[in-house]
Amino acid sequence: MQTNNTKDYGADPMGNGKFKMIPSGEIVTREEREKRLEQYKRRHVKNDCLGMSWEQIEAKQGGKLYR
């Protein structure tokens, strides 16, 4: 498997556990895809809006928000 100097930011599934990386176009395994896209993993967010909890938003608005 070749190392990739370009910054891949996505992948299309091709079946058989292979993925075509975007934009490089290289065909890689699931493990290699995960390694390359690790920096783009979404963080798990609970009760979050622009980095603030609903309680913090309520406090800044000065009252009770209807949820």
Residue, then its C-alpha position, 0 to 999 in steps of 0.5 A: m500500500q502506498t503512502n499518500n501525501t495528499k490530504d484525503y477528506g472522504a471515501d466512497p465504498m466500493g464493496n468487498g471492504k475497499f474504499k476509494m479515497i477522495p480526492s486522491g482516488e487510491i483504493v484502500t482497506r477499511e483500516e487504512r481509510e480510518k487511519r487517513l480520516e482520523q482527523y475528520k472524526r466528528r466529536h460526540v456532542k450531547n446537548d450542544c449548540l455552538g459549543m454551549s449547553w442549553e442551560q448556558i444559552e438560557a442563562k445568556q438569553g435571560g429566561k427559560l427556553y422552550r424545548 
